Amino acid sequence: MKVLEVLDSFYPQIDGPINCIVNIAKTLNNKNLAEVDLLVPKYKKEVDVEGVNIFRCPTVKGPEGYMMCLPQLDKSIKKLIRNYDLIHVHSPFPLGRYAINVAKKYNIPTLFTIHTKYKSDFERVLKSKTLQNFMLRYIMQPVNKSDYVLSVSNGASETLKEYGYKGKNIFVIRNGTDMKPCPSNEKIEKELIEKYDLKDNVVFLFVGRIVENKNIQFSLDVLRKMKEKFDKFKFLIVGSGNYEDKLKNLVEEYNLQNNVVFVGKVIDRDVLASFYKVADLFLFPSTFDTCGIVVIEAAANKLASALIENSCASELVENGKNGLTFPENSSVWAEELLKIVHLKSKMKSLGEEAFNSVYFKWEDVAVKYYEFYQKVLNKKV
């Protein structure tokens, strides 16, 4: 079985779809289950992945650090696509569209996985309703052309239907994490506790891109209201992004300078795991994310998450059992968090249950993709 995973972004960018294609390829290649290659944009700094063949498409600069692919400029890409038994596309933009069109021409089965709520991005970037609607129709063209469509959550499936998906079935395969459960690193954790003055504080954590649709501003509003009755807490924001300056202004406006720390991007996975381990609760009030790999990373480190109820990220979380889910109301969040900040044992037990029910390894997820690929090629789907 020869499979080509296609995506319009790649390292040095970091996001869920990149995580997905890399781990599918690494796992299935390492297990000798399939020959899986990647077709991605060409960046000035090329990042390789051990054990994976990576083919790169010519690009020009795109928005927010991404690159826009120009596959028509390289004739070898068309020849490349024809060499595979199955084409799995993870984005509806130029490279993904091109791959689907070529595959259809040569009767190669095509799969499309929806990872993102694109409409939210279009509404953020494009002020014209006409342009927003045009872009929705644009992204749905390759989705509707695909032979099989998958999503990473039930909510993402419903979103796709709202966007205009015309097919009958959407198959759900949830994301995983490559962050393996490991013993605490006392040295790193001690350094973090001392550096960020975490001792005797309840520690809240966010990890991810600092962009508006992650809803970090909501967490700041929650903590502003909570501080009126309880101020022994720290909120560590790990990551970077174009919304950071706005959040820093909010921190000053809300008088949270002594409570909120902008850590910056953390690349070292051992250090990142230690951030999860020193925290008491992961705050992730995003309604944009279709799955939320960081919630799974937190669970891998026995850290429970607080989430918006009925969001995609909350689908595996039962309030009070393996995490917390509340309506998108900052006053409600503040009131509920005040109930739990003195109950570290309760937060710990929530984390233990999150580990048992929210944590999934990428290795296991990749095997699910392989089993689906088999069904497609054997025409049993």
C-alpha positions as CSV (number, residue, x, y, z in Angstrom):
1,M,0.0,0.0,0.0
2,K,1.4,3.4,-1.1
3,V,-0.2,6.4,0.5
4,L,0.5,10.1,-0.1
5,E,-0.5,12.5,2.7
6,V,-1.0,16.0,1.3
7,L,-1.1,19.3,3.3
8,D,-0.8,23.0,2.5
9,S,1.4,23.6,5.6
10,F,4.4,22.1,7.3
11,Y,7.3,22.6,9.7
12,P,8.6,25.1,10.8
13,Q,4.9,25.9,11.3
14,I,3.3,23.9,14.1
15,D,-0.4,22.8,14.1
16,G,-2.7,19.9,14.4
17,P,-2.8,18.8,10.8
18,I,1.0,18.7,10.6
19,N,1.1,16.6,13.7
20,C,-1.4,14.3,12.1
21,I,0.3,13.6,8.8
22,V,3.8,13.3,10.4
23,N,2.6,10.7,12.9
24,I,0.6,8.7,10.3
25,A,3.6,8.5,8.1
26,K,6.1,7.7,10.9
27,T,4.0,5.1,12.5
28,L,2.9,3.2,9.4
29,N,6.4,3.3,7.9
30,N,8.0,2.2,11.2
31,K,5.5,-0.7,11.5
32,N,6.0,-1.6,7.9
33,L,2.2,-1.5,7.4
34,A,2.4,0.9,4.4
35,E,4.7,3.1,2.5
36,V,3.5,6.6,3.4
37,D,5.1,9.8,2.0
38,L,4.3,13.5,2.5
39,L,3.6,16.2,-0.1
40,V,3.9,19.7,1.5
41,P,4.9,23.3,0.8
42,K,8.5,24.3,0.3
43,Y,9.8,26.6,3.1
44,K,13.1,28.4,3.2
45,K,14.1,26.3,6.2
46,E,13.4,22.7,5.4
47,V,12.7,20.4,8.3
48,D,13.1,16.6,7.7
49,V,11.3,13.8,9.5
50,E,13.3,10.6,10.1
51,G,12.0,7.6,8.2
52,V,9.6,9.7,6.0
53,N,10.0,10.8,2.4
54,I,9.0,14.4,2.0
55,F,8.2,16.0,-1.4
56,R,8.0,19.8,-1.5
57,C,5.9,22.0,-3.7
58,P,7.0,25.4,-5.0
59,T,5.5,28.3,-3.0
60,V,5.1,32.0,-2.5
61,K,4.7,33.8,0.8
62,G,1.2,33.6,2.3
63,P,-0.5,35.1,5.4
64,E,0.6,34.6,9.0
65,G,3.8,32.7,8.2
66,Y,2.2,30.1,5.9
67,M,3.2,29.5,2.3
68,M,0.9,29.3,-0.7
69,C,1.6,26.4,-3.0
70,L,1.9,26.6,-6.8
71,P,1.9,22.9,-7.8
72,Q,1.3,23.7,-11.5
73,L,4.9,25.1,-11.7
74,D,6.4,21.7,-11.0
75,K,5.4,19.0,-13.5
76,S,7.0,16.3,-11.4
77,I,4.3,16.7,-8.8
78,K,1.6,15.4,-11.2
79,K,3.8,12.4,-11.9
80,L,4.4,11.9,-8.2
81,I,0.7,11.7,-7.4
82,R,0.1,9.1,-10.0
83,N,2.5,6.7,-8.2
84,Y,0.2,6.1,-5.2
85,D,-2.6,3.7,-4.4
86,L,-4.4,6.3,-2.3
87,I,-4.3,10.1,-1.8
88,H,-5.1,11.5,1.6
89,V,-5.6,15.3,1.6
90,H,-5.7,17.4,4.8
91,S,-6.4,20.9,3.4
92,P,-8.7,22.4,0.8
93,F,-6.2,24.9,-0.5
94,P,-4.1,24.9,-3.8
95,L,-2.0,21.9,-3.1
96,G,-4.8,19.8,-1.7
97,R,-7.1,20.8,-4.5
98,Y,-4.5,20.0,-7.1
99,A,-3.8,16.6,-5.6
100,I,-7.5,15.7,-5.6
101,N,-8.0,16.8,-9.2
102,V,-5.0,14.7,-10.4
103,A,-6.0,11.7,-8.4
104,K,-9.6,11.8,-9.8
105,K,-8.2,12.0,-13.3
106,Y,-6.3,8.8,-12.8
107,N,-9.0,7.0,-10.7
108,I,-6.9,7.0,-7.5
109,P,-9.1,6.9,-4.4
110,T,-9.1,10.2,-2.5
111,L,-9.7,10.9,1.2
112,F,-10.2,14.3,2.8
113,T,-9.9,15.0,6.5
114,I,-11.4,18.2,7.9
115,H,-9.2,19.6,10.7
116,T,-10.3,23.2,11.0
117,K,-13.3,25.4,11.3
118,Y,-12.4,27.5,8.3
119,K,-15.4,29.8,8.5
120,S,-14.1,31.4,11.8
121,D,-10.8,32.2,10.1
122,F,-12.6,33.7,7.1
123,E,-14.8,35.9,9.4
124,R,-11.7,37.1,11.3
125,V,-9.6,37.9,8.2
126,L,-12.3,38.9,5.6
127,K,-14.7,41.7,6.4
128,S,-16.9,41.1,3.3
129,K,-19.7,38.6,3.6
130,T,-19.5,38.0,-0.1
131,L,-15.8,37.0,0.2
132,Q,-16.5,34.8,3.2
133,N,-19.2,32.9,1.3
134,F,-17.0,32.6,-1.8
135,M,-14.2,31.1,0.4
136,L,-16.6,28.6,1.9
137,R,-17.7,27.5,-1.5
138,Y,-14.0,27.4,-2.6
139,I,-13.0,25.0,0.3
140,M,-16.0,22.8,-0.1
141,Q,-15.3,22.0,-3.8
142,P,-12.4,19.6,-3.1
143,V,-14.2,18.2,-0.1
144,N,-17.2,17.3,-2.2
145,K,-15.0,15.9,-4.9
146,S,-13.3,13.5,-2.5
147,D,-14.4,9.8,-2.4
148,Y,-14.3,9.6,1.4
149,V,-14.5,12.4,4.0
150,L,-13.2,12.1,7.6
151,S,-13.2,14.4,10.6
152,V,-11.5,14.5,14.0
153,S,-14.7,15.0,16.0
154,N,-18.4,14.7,15.8
155,G,-18.6,18.5,16.0
156,A,-16.3,18.9,13.1
157,S,-18.6,16.6,11.1
158,E,-21.6,18.8,11.9
159,T,-19.6,21.9,10.9
160,L,-18.8,20.3,7.5
161,K,-22.5,19.7,6.9
162,E,-23.2,23.3,7.8
163,Y,-20.6,24.4,5.2
164,G,-22.4,22.4,2.4
165,Y,-21.0,18.9,2.4
166,K,-23.2,16.9,0.0
167,G,-22.1,13.4,0.8
168,K,-23.8,10.8,3.0
169,N,-21.1,9.7,5.4
170,I,-18.4,11.4,7.4
171,F,-16.1,9.0,9.3
172,V,-14.6,10.2,12.6
173,I,-11.0,9.3,13.6
174,R,-9.9,11.4,16.6
175,N,-6.5,13.0,17.0
176,G,-3.8,11.6,19.3
177,T,-0.5,12.9,20.8
178,D,3.1,11.8,20.5
179,M,3.7,13.0,24.0
180,K,4.2,9.8,26.0
181,P,3.3,9.5,29.6
182,C,6.5,9.7,31.6
183,P,7.7,10.1,35.2
184,S,8.0,13.6,36.6
185,N,11.3,15.3,35.9
186,E,11.9,16.7,39.3
187,K,14.9,18.9,38.2
188,I,12.9,20.6,35.4
189,E,9.8,21.0,37.5
190,K,11.7,22.5,40.4
191,E,13.2,25.0,38.0
192,L,9.8,26.0,36.6
193,I,8.3,26.3,40.1
194,E,11.1,28.6,41.2
195,K,11.4,30.6,37.9
196,Y,7.6,31.4,37.7
197,D,7.0,31.6,41.5
198,L,4.5,28.7,41.4
199,K,4.9,27.5,45.0
200,D,1.7,28.0,47.1
201,N,-0.2,29.0,44.0
202,V,-2.9,27.2,42.0
203,V,-1.4,26.9,38.5
204,F,-3.6,27.3,35.4
205,L,-2.1,26.6,32.0
206,F,-2.6,27.3,28.4
207,V,-0.5,25.8,25.6
208,G,-0.9,26.7,21.9
209,R,-0.8,29.4,19.3
210,I,-1.7,32.8,20.7
211,V,-4.4,33.8,18.3
212,E,-7.8,35.4,18.9
213,N,-9.9,32.3,18.1
214,K,-8.2,30.3,20.9
215,N,-10.3,32.5,23.2
216,I,-7.5,33.1,25.8
217,Q,-9.0,36.5,26.4
218,F,-12.0,34.7,27.8
219,S,-9.7,33.0,30.4
220,L,-8.3,36.4,31.4
221,D,-11.8,37.7,32.0
222,V,-12.6,34.6,34.1
223,L,-9.5,35.1,36.2
224,R,-10.2,38.8,36.5
225,K,-13.5,38.0,38.1
226,M,-12.1,35.2,40.2
227,K,-9.3,37.4,41.6
228,E,-11.9,39.5,43.4
229,K,-12.2,36.6,45.9
230,F,-9.0,34.5,45.4
231,D,-5.7,35.7,44.1
232,K,-3.2,32.9,44.9
233,F,-3.0,31.7,41.3
234,K,-0.7,31.8,38.3
235,F,-1.8,31.5,34.7
236,L,1.1,30.3,32.4
237,I,0.5,31.0,28.7
238,V,2.9,28.8,26.7
239,G,3.2,29.7,23.0
240,S,3.5,32.6,20.6
241,G,1.3,34.4,18.1
242,N,0.0,37.6,16.7
243,Y,-2.6,38.2,19.5
244,E,0.0,38.4,22.3
245,D,0.2,42.2,22.4
246,K,-3.6,42.4,22.7
247,L,-3.6,39.9,25.6
248,K,-0.8,41.7,27.4
249,N,-2.8,44.9,27.2
250,L,-5.8,43.0,28.7
251,V,-3.5,41.7,31.5
252,E,-2.7,45.2,32.5
253,E,-6.3,46.4,32.1
254,Y,-7.5,43.5,34.4
255,N,-4.7,44.1,36.9
256,L,-3.4,40.5,36.4
257,Q,0.3,41.4,36.0
258,N,1.3,39.4,39.1
259,N,-0.8,36.4,38.0
260,V,-0.2,35.9,34.3
261,V,3.1,34.8,32.7
262,F,3.8,34.8,29.0
263,V,6.3,32.0,28.8
264,G,6.8,32.0,25.0
265,K,7.1,29.0,22.7
266,V,8.5,25.8,24.2
267,I,10.0,23.4,21.7
268,D,11.6,20.9,24.0
269,R,9.0,18.2,24.7
270,D,10.4,17.2,28.1
271,V,10.2,20.8,29.2
272,L,6.7,21.1,27.8
273,A,5.6,17.9,29.6
274,S,6.9,19.5,32.8
275,F,4.7,22.5,32.3
276,Y,1.7,20.2,32.2
277,K,2.9,18.4,35.3
278,V,3.3,21.5,37.5
279,A,-0.1,22.8,36.5
280,D,-3.3,22.1,38.4
281,L,-5.8,22.7,35.5
282,F,-5.6,23.3,31.8
283,L,-7.8,26.2,30.6
284,F,-9.0,25.7,27.0
285,P,-12.2,27.7,26.3
286,S,-11.8,27.4,22.5
287,T,-14.9,26.8,20.4
288,F,-12.8,27.0,17.2
289,D,-10.7,23.9,17.6
290,T,-12.1,20.7,16.1
291,C,-10.3,18.4,18.5
292,G,-7.6,20.1,20.6
293,I,-4.4,18.1,20.6
294,V,-3.2,20.1,23.6
295,V,-6.1,18.7,25.7
296,I,-4.9,15.2,24.8
297,E,-1.3,16.2,25.7
298,A,-2.6,17.5,29.1
299,A,-4.4,14.2,29.7
300,A,-1.1,12.3,28.9
301,N,0.4,14.1,31.8
302,K,-2.7,13.5,34.1
303,L,-3.8,17.1,33.8
304,A,-7.5,17.7,33.4
305,S,-9.0,20.5,31.3
306,A,-11.7,23.1,31.7
307,L,-13.6,23.4,28.5
308,I,-16.7,25.1,26.9
309,E,-19.6,22.6,27.1
310,N,-20.6,21.2,23.8
311,S,-17.4,22.3,22.1
312,C,-15.5,19.8,19.9
313,A,-12.7,19.6,22.5
314,S,-15.2,18.6,25.2
315,E,-16.7,15.6,23.4
316,L,-14.8,13.1,25.6
317,V,-15.1,15.0,28.8
318,E,-17.8,14.4,31.4
319,N,-18.1,17.4,33.8
320,G,-16.7,16.5,37.2
321,K,-15.5,13.1,36.2
322,N,-12.5,13.5,33.8
323,G,-12.5,17.3,33.4
324,L,-14.7,20.4,33.7
325,T,-17.2,21.8,31.2
326,F,-19.1,25.0,31.6
327,P,-21.3,27.3,29.4
328,E,-19.4,30.1,27.6
329,N,-20.0,32.6,30.4
330,S,-17.0,34.0,32.3
331,S,-19.0,34.7,35.5
332,V,-20.1,31.0,35.6
333,W,-16.5,29.9,35.0
334,A,-15.2,32.2,37.7
335,E,-17.8,30.9,40.2
336,E,-17.1,27.2,39.3
337,L,-13.3,27.6,39.5
338,L,-13.6,29.2,42.9
339,K,-15.2,26.0,44.1
340,I,-12.3,23.9,43.0
341,V,-9.1,26.0,43.7
342,H,-9.0,24.8,47.3
343,L,-9.5,21.1,46.2
344,K,-6.1,20.1,44.7
345,S,-7.0,16.4,45.4
346,K,-10.1,16.8,43.3
347,M,-8.1,18.3,40.4
348,K,-5.6,15.5,40.7
349,S,-8.4,12.9,40.5
350,L,-9.9,14.6,37.4
351,G,-6.4,14.4,35.8
352,E,-6.2,10.7,36.6
353,E,-9.5,10.1,34.9
354,A,-8.5,12.3,31.9
355,F,-5.5,10.0,31.4
356,N,-7.7,7.0,31.3
357,S,-10.3,8.3,28.9
358,V,-9.0,11.4,27.0
359,Y,-5.4,10.4,26.2
360,F,-4.8,8.6,22.9
361,K,-1.4,7.8,21.3
362,W,-0.7,8.8,17.8
363,E,0.5,5.2,17.1
364,D,-3.0,3.9,17.9
365,V,-4.7,6.6,15.8
366,A,-2.4,5.9,12.8
367,V,-3.3,2.3,12.9
368,K,-7.0,3.3,12.7
369,Y,-6.2,5.3,9.6
370,Y,-4.4,2.3,8.2
371,E,-7.4,0.1,8.8
372,F,-9.6,2.7,7.0
373,Y,-7.2,2.8,4.1
374,Q,-7.4,-1.0,3.8
375,K,-11.2,-0.8,3.7
376,V,-11.1,1.9,1.0
377,L,-8.7,-0.1,-1.2
378,N,-10.7,-3.3,-0.7
379,K,-13.9,-1.3,-1.4
380,K,-15.5,-2.3,2.0
381,V,-16.4,1.2,3.1
